[in-house]
Amino acid sequence: MKSISVGLIVIALGFFAASCGSESEAPRAVHVSAPGMHCDGCTSTVEETLAKMAGVDSVFADLDSKEVAVYCDTTVVSRGDLEDIIAKLGFATAPGEQ
């Protein structure tokens, strides 16, 4: 009886491990330009908005470089999706550019 229980646990763990690996990729860093960011409020808006997207694990917006690092599952969210949101927020171009 004990060997059957151990066997079932091993089989269950195998299925669990296989399903975890196949559901999504490990988070990858995607770097996106946001030249329109000019203050800490801008970086907070970008970080908070992108962090709400499905597939996004974490976001870091750097005011000095005007770059945003997004750690995400690229099978769920693409660079284009991220760029579209940044454009909709108004940060795709520097202030004064059109």
N, C-alpha and C positions, 0 to 999 in steps of 0.2 A: 504494500500500500504506500509506504514511504517513497519507494523508488518511482512509483507512478506519479505521485504528487510533485516530486523533484523534476521528473521528466516534463510534466505539464508546465511547470514554472519556466523551465529552460526554453520550451517551445514558445510560450507566451512572450518571454523576453526577446527571443529572436524575431518574432513578428513585430513587436514594439520597436526594436532597433531598426528593422528594415523599413517600417513605415515612417519613422522619424527622419531617416535619411532621404526618403524619396519625396516627402511633402514639399520641401523648399530647400533652396540653396543656402549656404552660409551667407550671412550679411557681407556685402561688398561695398567698398567706398566708391561713391560716385561724386565727382567734383563738378560743380556747376558755378558759372560766373553770375554775379549779381552786382553789377557796377552801380546800380541805383541806391545801394545802401549807403547812408551817410550818418547814421547815429545808432545808439544802442537800441532804440525803439525799433528801428528797421531790422536789426539782427534778431531781436526777440520775435517780431512778427513772422519773419521767414522761418525761424526755428519752430515756433509753435504751430504754424500752419502746415509745414511739411511733416512734422512729427505725427500729425493726425491722419496722414495718408496710410492706407493699407499697405503693408509690406515694408514700411519704414521703421527701423529700430531706433536710430538716433540721428540727430542733426547738429552740426556745429557751423555757425555762420561767423566768418572772420571779417571784421570791419576793415582792418588794415589792408588785406589782400583783395577784398570784395569777392571772396570765394566762399562757397557753401559746400561742406563735406556732408554727404548723406550716406549713412550706412543702412543698406536696404537689401531686400530680396529682389534681384533684378528680373526674376521671372514674374513678379507681381507689379513692379513699378519701373518705368524706363527713364532714361535721361530726359527724353522728350516730355514726359509727364511732369517731371520736376521743373524743367525750363518753362513749360506752359504756366504752372502755378506761380513761379517767380515773375513771369511777365504779367499775369493777371493782378499780382500784388503791386505792380508798378516798379519793380526793381531790375528789370531787364536792361535798362539804359541808365546812364548817369544823369543826374539832374541837369536840365537844360538841353539834353540831346533828344532828338526825335527820330 
